[in-house]
């Protein structure tokens, strides 16, 4: 158990809908990362937050947005969902935002868009 | 920007035999290098990382990796595998100047058979 929790574990929804994925980092960790894992794209970095502020952005679609709240939990919002958004979404956290610090991954949220 | 190439998509290996997983990277800046393991239906777990110093890095579960700057490689090895090592292994790179954003390779599926 990494100490990172993600909810829900599974999500099935229809095209065009909007969903919110939630992540609680390990106690004491200030930085949160979101990654997408799909069969065709592999593991891709989406976005990073540090203490409430966006720090780095990767291949995140405009239909996707994220935020980190004062209690340090984070939410990833996916809207106007398409079939190709079906993937495993991982959240990770680290004590600091620098690359030297280990990222601890949550168990993921499996999103299925039908 | 960085990129990672894992040269083998699948590696079958017999129990108690050695295994080597190959990883090459490219980057215009100095890098940190990581190996993660993903067991079925789980999140990623850090096996080991290279930040600086000795080029031979030892990790958990008997794994080790060698950083070769001239060949831009970071191959992972284990002298004797167990059935429980069956998993997907990901090589990842981060620029030393790019916060915690990890660029992952496509992954290598290791299948250990008796």
Interface residues (C-beta under 8 A of the other chain):
Chain A: X2 X4 X31 X33 X35 X42 X43 X44 X45 X48 X50 X55 X56 X58 X90 X92 X94 X97 X98 X99 X100 X101 X102 X103 X104 X105 X106 X107 X108
Chain B: X32 X36 X42 X43 X44 X45 X46 X49 X51 X90 X94 X95 X96 X98 X99 X100 X101 X102 X103 X104 X105 X106 X107
